[in-house]
Amino acid sequence: QSFANDLTRPQLIAVTDNVNQAKGDKDPAKWMPPRAAYKCTYVRAWVHVKHQYNLSVDSAEKSALQSALSGC
């Protein structure tokens, strides 16, 4: 609930319908933004939210995040 109501760190980004459908509820282990130039921004925001709200990260997600961040 605190995540959904947090207006100080907005997470909604306008994207095309096909990108939104492709992402769905997938984490970075299963989906990354199609634009390579946006990947680092996306991954940093994902990590920030996980840290800010003390959310868990599974091993596949962690591996995908580390791999993506190594290229930033």
N, CA, C, O and CB atoms as a CASP TS submission, in Angstrom:
PFRMAT TS
TARGET T0000
AUTHOR 0000-0000-0000
METHOD Language model
MODEL 1
PARENT N/A
ATOM      1  N   GLN     1       0.824  -1.187   0.000  1.00  0.00           N
ATOM      2  CA  GLN     1       0.000   0.000   0.000  1.00  0.00           C
ATOM      3  C   GLN     1       0.871   1.254   0.000  1.00  0.00           C
ATOM      4  O   GLN     1       0.561   2.213  -0.706  1.00  0.00           O
ATOM      5  CB  GLN     1      -0.939  -0.004   1.204  1.00  0.00           C
ATOM      6  N   SER     2       1.955   1.264   0.780  1.00  0.00           N
ATOM      7  CA  SER     2       2.807   2.448   0.801  1.00  0.00           C
ATOM      8  C   SER     2       3.448   2.675  -0.565  1.00  0.00           C
ATOM      9  O   SER     2       3.644   3.822  -0.966  1.00  0.00           O
ATOM     10  CB  SER     2       3.890   2.312   1.880  1.00  0.00           C
ATOM     11  N   PHE     3       3.777   1.604  -1.285  1.00  0.00           N
ATOM     12  CA  PHE     3       4.323   1.754  -2.634  1.00  0.00           C
ATOM     13  C   PHE     3       3.302   2.395  -3.562  1.00  0.00           C
ATOM     14  O   PHE     3       3.623   3.336  -4.286  1.00  0.00           O
ATOM     15  CB  PHE     3       4.763   0.395  -3.192  1.00  0.00           C
ATOM     16  N   ALA     4       2.089   1.896  -3.543  1.00  0.00           N
ATOM     17  CA  ALA     4       1.041   2.405  -4.428  1.00  0.00           C
ATOM     18  C   ALA     4       0.697   3.862  -4.153  1.00  0.00           C
ATOM     19  O   ALA     4       0.303   4.587  -5.067  1.00  0.00           O
ATOM     20  CB  ALA     4      -0.201   1.561  -4.293  1.00  0.00           C
ATOM     21  N   ASN     5       0.840   4.294  -2.921  1.00  0.00           N
ATOM     22  CA  ASN     5       0.478   5.660  -2.545  1.00  0.00           C
ATOM     23  C   ASN     5       1.666   6.609  -2.459  1.00  0.00           C
ATOM     24  O   ASN     5       1.487   7.764  -2.071  1.00  0.00           O
ATOM     25  CB  ASN     5      -0.230   5.645  -1.233  1.00  0.00           C
ATOM     26  N   ASP     6       2.858   6.173  -2.801  1.00  0.00           N
ATOM     27  CA  ASP     6       4.057   7.004  -2.687  1.00  0.00           C
ATOM     28  C   ASP     6       4.170   7.939  -3.890  1.00  0.00           C
ATOM     29  O   ASP     6       4.544   7.512  -4.982  1.00  0.00           O
ATOM     30  CB  ASP     6       5.321   6.124  -2.570  1.00  0.00           C
ATOM     31  N   LEU     7       3.849   9.201  -3.685  1.00  0.00           N
ATOM     32  CA  LEU     7       3.923  10.187  -4.758  1.00  0.00           C
ATOM     33  C   LEU     7       5.289  10.856  -4.833  1.00  0.00           C
ATOM     34  O   LEU     7       5.539  11.629  -5.758  1.00  0.00           O
ATOM     35  CB  LEU     7       2.851  11.237  -4.572  1.00  0.00           C
ATOM     36  N   THR     8       6.175  10.580  -3.887  1.00  0.00           N
ATOM     37  CA  THR     8       7.506  11.179  -3.912  1.00  0.00           C
ATOM     38  C   THR     8       8.453  10.428  -4.845  1.00  0.00           C
ATOM     39  O   THR     8       9.472  10.978  -5.264  1.00  0.00           O
ATOM     40  CB  THR     8       8.087  11.217  -2.509  1.00  0.00           C
ATOM     41  N   ARG     9       8.131   9.190  -5.169  1.00  0.00           N
ATOM     42  CA  ARG     9       8.953   8.376  -6.065  1.00  0.00           C
ATOM     43  C   ARG     9       8.054   7.706  -7.110  1.00  0.00           C
ATOM     44  O   ARG     9       7.864   6.490  -7.070  1.00  0.00           O
ATOM     45  CB  ARG     9       9.760   7.306  -5.261  1.00  0.00           C
ATOM     46  N   PRO    10       7.509   8.474  -8.027  1.00  0.00           N
ATOM     47  CA  PRO    10       6.583   7.883  -9.002  1.00  0.00           C
ATOM     48  C   PRO    10       7.278   6.837  -9.873  1.00  0.00           C
ATOM     49  O   PRO    10       8.422   7.022 -10.287  1.00  0.00           O
ATOM     50  CB  PRO    10       5.975   8.978  -9.890  1.00  0.00           C
ATOM     51  N   GLN    11       6.582   5.750 -10.141  1.00  0.00           N
ATOM     52  CA  GLN    11       7.139   4.651 -10.925  1.00  0.00           C
ATOM     53  C   GLN    11       6.399   4.399 -12.232  1.00  0.00           C
ATOM     54  O   GLN    11       6.839   3.580 -13.039  1.00  0.00           O
ATOM     55  CB  GLN    11       7.134   3.400 -10.109  1.00  0.00           C
ATOM     56  N   LEU    12       5.295   5.080 -12.452  1.00  0.00           N
ATOM     57  CA  LEU    12       4.552   4.867 -13.689  1.00  0.00           C
ATOM     58  C   LEU    12       5.197   5.644 -14.827  1.00  0.00           C
ATOM     59  O   LEU    12       5.511   6.826 -14.691  1.00  0.00           O
ATOM     60  CB  LEU    12       3.080   5.284 -13.521  1.00  0.00           C
ATOM     61  N   ILE    13       5.387   4.964 -15.944  1.00  0.00           N
ATOM     62  CA  ILE    13       5.999   5.563 -17.121  1.00  0.00           C
ATOM     63  C   ILE    13       5.100   5.259 -18.309  1.00  0.00           C
ATOM     64  O   ILE    13       4.657   4.124 -18.486  1.00  0.00           O
ATOM     65  CB  ILE    13       7.457   5.027 -17.352  1.00  0.00           C
ATOM     66  N   ALA    14       4.832   6.269 -19.117  1.00  0.00           N
ATOM     67  CA  ALA    14       3.999   6.075 -20.303  1.00  0.00           C
ATOM     68  C   ALA    14       4.770   5.258 -21.342  1.00  0.00           C
ATOM     69  O   ALA    14       5.878   5.619 -21.737  1.00  0.00           O
ATOM     70  CB  ALA    14       3.557   7.445 -20.899  1.00  0.00           C
ATOM     71  N   VAL    15       4.168   4.163 -21.771  1.00  0.00           N
ATOM     72  CA  VAL    15       4.770   3.304 -22.794  1.00  0.00           C
ATOM     73  C   VAL    15       3.682   2.889 -23.773  1.00  0.00           C
ATOM     74  O   VAL    15       2.492   3.067 -23.513  1.00  0.00           O
ATOM     75  CB  VAL    15       5.457   2.048 -22.156  1.00  0.00           C
ATOM     76  N   THR    16       4.104   2.338 -24.894  1.00  0.00           N
ATOM     77  CA  THR    16       3.134   1.854 -25.869  1.00  0.00           C
ATOM     78  C   THR    16       2.423   0.617 -25.320  1.00  0.00           C
ATOM     79  O   THR    16       2.921  -0.060 -24.421  1.00  0.00           O
ATOM     80  CB  THR    16       3.826   1.534 -27.218  1.00  0.00           C
ATOM     81  N   ASP    17       1.270   0.345 -25.872  1.00  0.00           N
ATOM     82  CA  ASP    17       0.464  -0.786 -25.424  1.00  0.00           C
ATOM     83  C   ASP    17       1.210  -2.109 -25.575  1.00  0.00           C
ATOM     84  O   ASP    17       1.153  -2.963 -24.691  1.00  0.00           O
ATOM     85  CB  ASP    17      -0.842  -0.838 -26.200  1.00  0.00           C
ATOM     86  N   ASN    18       1.910  -2.277 -26.701  1.00  0.00           N
ATOM     87  CA  ASN    18       2.592  -3.559 -26.919  1.00  0.00           C
ATOM     88  C   ASN    18       3.735  -3.771 -25.920  1.00  0.00           C
ATOM     89  O   ASN    18       3.984  -4.904 -25.509  1.00  0.00           O
ATOM     90  CB  ASN    18       3.135  -3.630 -28.351  1.00  0.00           C
ATOM     91  N   VAL    19       4.432  -2.704 -25.526  1.00  0.00           N
ATOM     92  CA  VAL    19       5.495  -2.832 -24.519  1.00  0.00           C
ATOM     93  C   VAL    19       4.880  -3.177 -23.167  1.00  0.00           C
ATOM     94  O   VAL    19       5.391  -4.036 -22.449  1.00  0.00           O
ATOM     95  CB  VAL    19       6.330  -1.518 -24.418  1.00  0.00           C
ATOM     96  N   ASN    20       3.792  -2.513 -22.826  1.00  0.00           N
ATOM     97  CA  ASN    20       3.118  -2.780 -21.558  1.00  0.00           C
ATOM     98  C   ASN    20       2.632  -4.230 -21.490  1.00  0.00           C
ATOM     99  O   ASN    20       2.769  -4.887 -20.459  1.00  0.00           O
ATOM    100  CB  ASN    20       1.938  -1.816 -21.367  1.00  0.00           C
ATOM    101  N   GLN    21       2.069  -4.718 -22.583  1.00  0.00           N
ATOM    102  CA  GLN    21       1.591  -6.101 -22.609  1.00  0.00           C
ATOM    103  C   GLN    21       2.749  -7.093 -22.544  1.00  0.00           C
ATOM    104  O   GLN    21       2.639  -8.137 -21.900  1.00  0.00           O
ATOM    105  CB  GLN    21       0.761  -6.350 -23.867  1.00  0.00           C
ATOM    106  N   ALA    22       3.844  -6.774 -23.203  1.00  0.00           N
ATOM    107  CA  ALA    22       5.005  -7.672 -23.193  1.00  0.00           C
ATOM    108  C   ALA    22       5.589  -7.791 -21.791  1.00  0.00           C
ATOM    109  O   ALA    22       5.985  -8.878 -21.371  1.00  0.00           O
ATOM    110  CB  ALA    22       6.082  -7.172 -24.171  1.00  0.00           C
ATOM    111  N   LYS    23       5.642  -6.677 -21.067  1.00  0.00           N
ATOM    112  CA  LYS    23       6.208  -6.691 -19.723  1.00  0.00           C
ATOM    113  C   LYS    23       5.284  -7.382 -18.743  1.00  0.00           C
ATOM    114  O   LYS    23       5.717  -8.242 -17.977  1.00  0.00           O
ATOM    115  CB  LYS    23       6.495  -5.278 -19.255  1.00  0.00           C
ATOM    116  N   GLY    24       4.009  -7.009 -18.763  1.00  0.00           N
ATOM    117  CA  GLY    24       3.064  -7.598 -17.819  1.00  0.00           C
ATOM    118  C   GLY    24       3.576  -7.490 -16.397  1.00  0.00           C
ATOM    119  O   GLY    24       3.939  -6.403 -15.948  1.00  0.00           O
ATOM    120  N   ASP    25       3.610  -8.606 -15.685  1.00  0.00           N
ATOM    121  CA  ASP    25       4.112  -8.608 -14.303  1.00  0.00           C
ATOM    122  C   ASP    25       5.481  -9.284 -14.205  1.00  0.00           C
ATOM    123  O   ASP    25       5.868  -9.762 -13.139  1.00  0.00           O
ATOM    124  CB  ASP    25       3.112  -9.316 -13.375  1.00  0.00           C
ATOM    125  N   LYS    26       6.205  -9.321 -15.315  1.00  0.00           N
ATOM    126  CA  LYS    26       7.510  -9.987 -15.343  1.00  0.00           C
ATOM    127  C   LYS    26       8.581  -9.151 -14.643  1.00  0.00           C
ATOM    128  O   LYS    26       8.573  -7.922 -14.704  1.00  0.00           O
ATOM    129  CB  LYS    26       7.931 -10.267 -16.788  1.00  0.00           C
ATOM    130  N   ASP    27       9.500  -9.847 -13.980  1.00  0.00           N
ATOM    131  CA  ASP    27      10.636  -9.160 -13.366  1.00  0.00           C
ATOM    132  C   ASP    27      11.789  -9.113 -14.382  1.00  0.00           C
ATOM    133  O   ASP    27      11.659  -9.665 -15.474  1.00  0.00           O
ATOM    134  CB  ASP    27      11.082  -9.882 -12.037  1.00  0.00           C
ATOM    135  N   PRO    28      12.906  -8.469 -14.046  1.00  0.00           N
ATOM    136  CA  PRO    28      14.010  -8.335 -15.001  1.00  0.00           C
ATOM    137  C   PRO    28      14.642  -9.653 -15.464  1.00  0.00           C
ATOM    138  O   PRO    28      15.367  -9.662 -16.459  1.00  0.00           O
ATOM    139  CB  PRO    28      15.065  -7.493 -14.396  1.00  0.00           C
ATOM    140  N   ALA    29      14.388 -10.742 -14.780  1.00  0.00           N
ATOM    141  CA  ALA    29      14.888 -12.037 -15.252  1.00  0.00           C
ATOM    142  C   ALA    29      14.121 -12.503 -16.484  1.00  0.00           C
ATOM    143  O   ALA    29      14.626 -13.301 -17.274  1.00  0.00           O
ATOM    144  CB  ALA    29      14.784 -13.090 -14.138  1.00  0.00           C
ATOM    145  N   LYS    30      12.906 -12.003 -16.642  1.00  0.00           N
ATOM    146  CA  LYS    30      12.045 -12.444 -17.744  1.00  0.00           C
ATOM    147  C   LYS    30      11.750 -11.352 -18.770  1.00  0.00           C
ATOM    148  O   LYS    30      11.241 -11.643 -19.852  1.00  0.00           O
ATOM    149  CB  LYS    30      10.752 -12.961 -17.191  1.00  0.00           C
ATOM    150  N   TRP    31      12.064 -10.093 -18.439  1.00  0.00           N
ATOM    151  CA  TRP    31      11.775  -8.997 -19.366  1.00  0.00           C
ATOM    152  C   TRP    31      12.705  -7.820 -19.100  1.00  0.00           C
ATOM    153  O   TRP    31      12.981  -7.470 -17.953  1.00  0.00           O
ATOM    154  CB  TRP    31      10.302  -8.553 -19.243  1.00  0.00           C
ATOM    155  N   MET    32      13.177  -7.223 -20.179  1.00  0.00           N
ATOM    156  CA  MET    32      13.946  -5.976 -20.117  1.00  0.00           C
ATOM    157  C   MET    32      13.389  -5.039 -21.179  1.00  0.00           C
ATOM    158  O   MET    32      12.830  -5.494 -22.177  1.00  0.00           O
ATOM    159  CB  MET    32      15.489  -6.230 -20.333  1.00  0.00           C
ATOM    160  N   PRO    33      13.536  -3.743 -20.974  1.00  0.00           N
ATOM    161  CA  PRO    33      13.025  -2.789 -21.958  1.00  0.00           C
ATOM    162  C   PRO    33      13.635  -3.046 -23.340  1.00  0.00           C
ATOM    163  O   PRO    33      14.813  -3.387 -23.442  1.00  0.00           O
ATOM    164  CB  PRO    33      13.321  -1.347 -21.506  1.00  0.00           C
ATOM    165  N   PRO    34      12.848  -2.886 -24.391  1.00  0.00           N
ATOM    166  CA  PRO    34      13.369  -3.126 -25.738  1.00  0.00           C
ATOM    167  C   PRO    34      14.422  -2.097 -26.159  1.00  0.00           C
ATOM    168  O   PRO    34      15.276  -2.391 -26.996  1.00  0.00           O
ATOM    169  CB  PRO    34      12.229  -3.121 -26.736  1.00  0.00           C
ATOM    170  N   ARG    35      14.363  -0.908 -25.589  1.00  0.00           N
ATOM    171  CA  ARG    35      15.356   0.127 -25.917  1.00  0.00           C
ATOM    172  C   ARG    35      16.579  -0.052 -25.020  1.00  0.00           C
ATOM    173  O   ARG    35      16.499   0.149 -23.808  1.00  0.00           O
ATOM    174  CB  ARG    35      14.752   1.564 -25.746  1.00  0.00           C
ATOM    175  N   ALA    36      17.696  -0.425 -25.610  1.00  0.00           N
ATOM    176  CA  ALA    36      18.928  -0.645 -24.841  1.00  0.00           C
ATOM    177  C   ALA    36      19.329   0.600 -24.060  1.00  0.00           C
ATOM    178  O   ALA    36      19.867   0.490 -22.959  1.00  0.00           O
ATOM    179  CB  ALA    36      20.069  -1.062 -25.772  1.00  0.00           C
ATOM    180  N   ALA    37      19.075   1.771 -24.610  1.00  0.00           N
ATOM    181  CA  ALA    37      19.456   3.023 -23.954  1.00  0.00           C
ATOM    182  C   ALA    37      18.693   3.243 -22.652  1.00  0.00           C
ATOM    183  O   ALA    37      19.141   4.012 -21.802  1.00  0.00           O
ATOM    184  CB  ALA    37      19.219   4.196 -24.892  1.00  0.00           C
ATOM    185  N   TYR    38      17.563   2.591 -22.482  1.00  0.00           N
ATOM    186  CA  TYR    38      16.746   2.772 -21.277  1.00  0.00           C
ATOM    187  C   TYR    38      16.989   1.683 -20.227  1.00  0.00           C
ATOM    188  O   TYR    38      16.535   1.807 -19.089  1.00  0.00           O
ATOM    189  CB  TYR    38      15.276   2.794 -21.654  1.00  0.00           C
ATOM    190  N   LYS    39      17.690   0.638 -20.600  1.00  0.00           N
ATOM    191  CA  LYS    39      17.860  -0.520 -19.717  1.00  0.00           C
ATOM    192  C   LYS    39      18.484  -0.147 -18.366  1.00  0.00           C
ATOM    193  O   LYS    39      18.014  -0.606 -17.325  1.00  0.00           O
ATOM    194  CB  LYS    39      18.724  -1.566 -20.403  1.00  0.00           C
ATOM    195  N   CYS    40      19.527   0.676 -18.372  1.00  0.00           N
ATOM    196  CA  CYS    40      20.196   1.049 -17.116  1.00  0.00           C
ATOM    197  C   CYS    40      19.263   1.841 -16.207  1.00  0.00           C
ATOM    198  O   CYS    40      19.226   1.610 -14.999  1.00  0.00           O
ATOM    199  CB  CYS    40      21.462   1.869 -17.404  1.00  0.00           C
ATOM    200  N   THR    41      18.521   2.761 -16.777  1.00  0.00           N
ATOM    201  CA  THR    41      17.563   3.550 -15.997  1.00  0.00           C
ATOM    202  C   THR    41      16.520   2.639 -15.372  1.00  0.00           C
ATOM    203  O   THR    41      16.185   2.780 -14.196  1.00  0.00           O
ATOM    204  CB  THR    41      16.882   4.617 -16.881  1.00  0.00           C
ATOM    205  N   TYR    42      16.010   1.707 -16.161  1.00  0.00           N
ATOM    206  CA  TYR    42      14.996   0.770 -15.694  1.00  0.00           C
ATOM    207  C   TYR    42      15.516  -0.091 -14.539  1.00  0.00           C
ATOM    208  O   TYR    42      14.843  -0.245 -13.519  1.00  0.00           O
ATOM    209  CB  TYR    42      14.535  -0.121 -16.847  1.00  0.00           C
ATOM    210  N   VAL    43      16.701  -0.642 -14.706  1.00  0.00           N
ATOM    211  CA  VAL    43      17.267  -1.537 -13.693  1.00  0.00           C
ATOM    212  C   VAL    43      17.580  -0.775 -12.408  1.00  0.00           C
ATOM    213  O   VAL    43      17.325  -1.276 -11.313  1.00  0.00           O
ATOM    214  CB  VAL    43      18.539  -2.220 -14.228  1.00  0.00           C
ATOM    215  N   ARG    44      18.127   0.421 -12.533  1.00  0.00           N
ATOM    216  CA  ARG    44      18.409   1.221 -11.334  1.00  0.00           C
ATOM    217  C   ARG    44      17.122   1.534 -10.575  1.00  0.00           C
ATOM    218  O   ARG    44      17.089   1.455  -9.347  1.00  0.00           O
ATOM    219  CB  ARG    44      19.130   2.531 -11.714  1.00  0.00           C
ATOM    220  N   ALA    45      16.070   1.886 -11.297  1.00  0.00           N
ATOM    221  CA  ALA    45      14.784   2.178 -10.652  1.00  0.00           C
ATOM    222  C   ALA    45      14.241   0.921  -9.970  1.00  0.00           C
ATOM    223  O   ALA    45      13.708   0.999  -8.863  1.00  0.00           O
ATOM    224  CB  ALA    45      13.759   2.715 -11.688  1.00  0.00           C
ATOM    225  N   TRP    46      14.372  -0.230 -10.623  1.00  0.00           N
ATOM    226  CA  TRP    46      13.901  -1.502 -10.056  1.00  0.00           C
ATOM    227  C   TRP    46      14.617  -1.796  -8.739  1.00  0.00           C
ATOM    228  O   TRP    46      13.983  -2.148  -7.744  1.00  0.00           O
ATOM    229  CB  TRP    46      14.126  -2.663 -11.057  1.00  0.00           C
ATOM    230  N   VAL    47      15.944  -1.650  -8.741  1.00  0.00           N
ATOM    231  CA  VAL    47      16.737  -1.908  -7.536  1.00  0.00           C
ATOM    232  C   VAL    47      16.359  -0.925  -6.432  1.00  0.00           C
ATOM    233  O   VAL    47      16.246  -1.306  -5.266  1.00  0.00           O
ATOM    234  CB  VAL    47      18.250  -1.810  -7.846  1.00  0.00           C
ATOM    235  N   HIS    48      16.165   0.329  -6.799  1.00  0.00           N
ATOM    236  CA  HIS    48      15.792   1.344  -5.807  1.00  0.00           C
ATOM    237  C   HIS    48      14.467   0.986  -5.125  1.00  0.00           C
ATOM    238  O   HIS    48      14.357   1.079  -3.902  1.00  0.00           O
ATOM    239  CB  HIS    48      15.686   2.733  -6.473  1.00  0.00           C
ATOM    240  N   VAL    49      13.483   0.585  -5.889  1.00  0.00           N
ATOM    241  CA  VAL    49      12.180   0.215  -5.326  1.00  0.00           C
ATOM    242  C   VAL    49      12.325  -1.011  -4.419  1.00  0.00           C
ATOM    243  O   VAL    49      11.767  -1.039  -3.323  1.00  0.00           O
ATOM    244  CB  VAL    49      11.156  -0.069  -6.459  1.00  0.00           C
ATOM    245  N   LYS    50      13.059  -2.006  -4.863  1.00  0.00           N
ATOM    246  CA  LYS    50      13.261  -3.203  -4.042  1.00  0.00           C
ATOM    247  C   LYS    50      13.900  -2.834  -2.703  1.00  0.00           C
ATOM    248  O   LYS    50      13.499  -3.334  -1.652  1.00  0.00           O
ATOM    249  CB  LYS    50      14.140  -4.231  -4.788  1.00  0.00           C
ATOM    250  N   HIS    51      14.900  -1.950  -2.758  1.00  0.00           N
ATOM    251  CA  HIS    51      15.588  -1.528  -1.537  1.00  0.00           C
ATOM    252  C   HIS    51      14.681  -0.662  -0.666  1.00  0.00           C
ATOM    253  O   HIS    51      14.568  -0.887   0.539  1.00  0.00           O
ATOM    254  CB  HIS    51      16.872  -0.761  -1.884  1.00  0.00           C
ATOM    255  N   GLN    52      14.041   0.321  -1.275  1.00  0.00           N
ATOM    256  CA  GLN    52      13.204   1.279  -0.539  1.00  0.00           C
ATOM    257  C   GLN    52      12.093   0.585   0.247  1.00  0.00           C
ATOM    258  O   GLN    52      11.795   0.973   1.377  1.00  0.00           O
ATOM    259  CB  GLN    52      12.593   2.291  -1.504  1.00  0.00           C
ATOM    260  N   TYR    53      11.488  -0.428  -0.344  1.00  0.00           N
ATOM    261  CA  TYR    53      10.353  -1.099   0.290  1.00  0.00           C
ATOM    262  C   TYR    53      10.723  -2.466   0.875  1.00  0.00           C
ATOM    263  O   TYR    53       9.849  -3.250   1.242  1.00  0.00           O
ATOM    264  CB  TYR    53       9.232  -1.265  -0.715  1.00  0.00           C
ATOM    265  N   ASN    54      12.030  -2.740   0.956  1.00  0.00           N
ATOM    266  CA  ASN    54      12.522  -3.973   1.559  1.00  0.00           C
ATOM    267  C   ASN    54      11.865  -5.209   0.936  1.00  0.00           C
ATOM    268  O   ASN    54      11.396  -6.102   1.641  1.00  0.00           O
ATOM    269  CB  ASN    54      12.273  -3.953   3.066  1.00  0.00           C
ATOM    270  N   LEU    55      11.842  -5.240  -0.393  1.00  0.00           N
ATOM    271  CA  LEU    55      11.234  -6.345  -1.129  1.00  0.00           C
ATOM    272  C   LEU    55      12.285  -7.398  -1.454  1.00  0.00           C
ATOM    273  O   LEU    55      13.456  -7.075  -1.652  1.00  0.00           O
ATOM    274  CB  LEU    55      10.563  -5.836  -2.421  1.00  0.00           C
ATOM    275  N   SER    56      11.873  -8.632  -1.507  1.00  0.00           N
ATOM    276  CA  SER    56      12.807  -9.723  -1.784  1.00  0.00           C
ATOM    277  C   SER    56      13.175  -9.772  -3.271  1.00  0.00           C
ATOM    278  O   SER    56      12.480  -9.229  -4.129  1.00  0.00           O
ATOM    279  CB  SER    56      12.202 -11.065  -1.345  1.00  0.00           C
ATOM    280  N   VAL    57      14.291 -10.441  -3.534  1.00  0.00           N
ATOM    281  CA  VAL    57      14.785 -10.643  -4.896  1.00  0.00           C
ATOM    282  C   VAL    57      15.153 -12.117  -5.015  1.00  0.00           C
ATOM    283  O   VAL    57      15.935 -12.623  -4.211  1.00  0.00           O
ATOM    284  CB  VAL    57      16.023  -9.703  -5.225  1.00  0.00           C
ATOM    285  N   ASP    58      14.597 -12.813  -6.011  1.00  0.00           N
ATOM    286  CA  ASP    58      14.975 -14.219  -6.169  1.00  0.00           C
ATOM    287  C   ASP    58      16.298 -14.313  -6.936  1.00  0.00           C
ATOM    288  O   ASP    58      16.790 -13.311  -7.455  1.00  0.00           O
ATOM    289  CB  ASP    58      13.855 -15.014  -6.908  1.00  0.00           C
ATOM    290  N   SER    59      16.862 -15.499  -7.004  1.00  0.00           N
ATOM    291  CA  SER    59      18.200 -15.654  -7.584  1.00  0.00           C
ATOM    292  C   SER    59      18.247 -15.315  -9.074  1.00  0.00           C
ATOM    293  O   SER    59      19.222 -14.721  -9.534  1.00  0.00           O
ATOM    294  CB  SER    59      18.685 -17.071  -7.376  1.00  0.00           C
ATOM    295  N   ALA    60      17.223 -15.675  -9.830  1.00  0.00           N
ATOM    296  CA  ALA    60      17.200 -15.350 -11.260  1.00  0.00           C
ATOM    297  C   ALA    60      17.103 -13.839 -11.466  1.00  0.00           C
ATOM    298  O   ALA    60      17.770 -13.279 -12.336  1.00  0.00           O
ATOM    299  CB  ALA    60      16.019 -16.060 -11.958  1.00  0.00           C
ATOM    300  N   GLU    61      16.276 -13.194 -10.669  1.00  0.00           N
ATOM    301  CA  GLU    61      16.126 -11.741 -10.744  1.00  0.00           C
ATOM    302  C   GLU    61      17.447 -11.057 -10.388  1.00  0.00           C
ATOM    303  O   GLU    61      17.872 -10.123 -11.068  1.00  0.00           O
ATOM    304  CB  GLU    61      14.995 -11.258  -9.801  1.00  0.00           C
ATOM    305  N   LYS    62      18.088 -11.526  -9.324  1.00  0.00           N
ATOM    306  CA  LYS    62      19.367 -10.944  -8.892  1.00  0.00           C
ATOM    307  C   LYS    62      20.419 -11.079  -9.985  1.00  0.00           C
ATOM    308  O   LYS    62      21.156 -10.134 -10.267  1.00  0.00           O
ATOM    309  CB  LYS    62      19.861 -11.620  -7.599  1.00  0.00           C
ATOM    310  N   SER    63      20.484 -12.238 -10.587  1.00  0.00           N
ATOM    311  CA  SER    63      21.451 -12.473 -11.658  1.00  0.00           C
ATOM    312  C   SER    63      21.201 -11.540 -12.840  1.00  0.00           C
ATOM    313  O   SER    63      22.141 -10.970 -13.393  1.00  0.00           O
ATOM    314  CB  SER    63      21.391 -13.933 -12.117  1.00  0.00           C
ATOM    315  N   ALA    64      19.944 -11.384 -13.225  1.00  0.00           N
ATOM    316  CA  ALA    64      19.598 -10.496 -14.338  1.00  0.00           C
ATOM    317  C   ALA    64      19.933  -9.048 -14.012  1.00  0.00           C
ATOM    318  O   ALA    64      20.428  -8.317 -14.870  1.00  0.00           O
ATOM    319  CB  ALA    64      18.113 -10.624 -14.682  1.00  0.00           C
ATOM    320  N   LEU    65      19.667  -8.628 -12.782  1.00  0.00           N
ATOM    321  CA  LEU    65      19.975  -7.259 -12.362  1.00  0.00           C
ATOM    322  C   LEU    65      21.482  -7.022 -12.374  1.00  0.00           C
ATOM    323  O   LEU    65      21.944  -5.996 -12.872  1.00  0.00           O
ATOM    324  CB  LEU    65      19.404  -6.980 -10.958  1.00  0.00           C
ATOM    325  N   GLN    66      22.245  -7.960 -11.832  1.00  0.00           N
ATOM    326  CA  GLN    66      23.704  -7.815 -11.810  1.00  0.00           C
ATOM    327  C   GLN    66      24.270  -7.755 -13.221  1.00  0.00           C
ATOM    328  O   GLN    66      25.150  -6.945 -13.511  1.00  0.00           O
ATOM    329  CB  GLN    66      24.346  -8.972 -11.038  1.00  0.00           C
ATOM    330  N   SER    67      23.771  -8.603 -14.081  1.00  0.00           N
ATOM    331  CA  SER    67      24.234  -8.622 -15.467  1.00  0.00           C
ATOM    332  C   SER    67      23.928  -7.301 -16.166  1.00  0.00           C
ATOM    333  O   SER    67      24.784  -6.742 -16.851  1.00  0.00           O
ATOM    334  CB  SER    67      23.588  -9.783 -16.230  1.00  0.00           C
ATOM    335  N   ALA    68      22.718  -6.812 -15.993  1.00  0.00           N
ATOM    336  CA  ALA    68      22.331  -5.548 -16.626  1.00  0.00           C
ATOM    337  C   ALA    68      23.141  -4.386 -16.070  1.00  0.00           C
ATOM    338  O   ALA    68      23.602  -3.532 -16.827  1.00  0.00           O
ATOM    339  CB  ALA    68      20.835  -5.284 -16.426  1.00  0.00           C
ATOM    340  N   LEU    69      23.317  -4.349 -14.757  1.00  0.00           N
ATOM    341  CA  LEU    69      24.061  -3.245 -14.134  1.00  0.00           C
ATOM    342  C   LEU    69      25.538  -3.258 -14.507  1.00  0.00           C
ATOM    343  O   LEU    69      26.175  -2.205 -14.524  1.00  0.00           O
ATOM    344  CB  LEU    69      23.920  -3.309 -12.622  1.00  0.00           C
ATOM    345  N   SER    70      26.088  -4.418 -14.802  1.00  0.00           N
ATOM    346  CA  SER    70      27.503  -4.483 -15.178  1.00  0.00           C
ATOM    347  C   SER    70      27.766  -3.771 -16.502  1.00  0.00           C
ATOM    348  O   SER    70      28.900  -3.388 -16.792  1.00  0.00           O
ATOM    349  CB  SER    70      27.960  -5.939 -15.271  1.00  0.00           C
ATOM    350  N   GLY    71      26.719  -3.598 -17.301  1.00  0.00           N
ATOM    351  CA  GLY    71      26.864  -2.895 -18.576  1.00  0.00           C
ATOM    352  C   GLY    71      26.525  -1.422 -18.505  1.00  0.00           C
ATOM    353  O   GLY    71      26.530  -0.734 -19.525  1.00  0.00           O
ATOM    354  N   CYS    72      26.233  -0.931 -17.317  1.00  0.00           N
ATOM    355  CA  CYS    72      25.823   0.480 -17.178  1.00  0.00           C
ATOM    356  C   CYS    72      27.009   1.406 -16.938  1.00  0.00           C
ATOM    357  O   CYS    72      26.830   2.617 -16.802  1.00  0.00           O
ATOM    358  CB  CYS    72      24.827   0.627 -16.031  1.00  0.00           C
TER
END
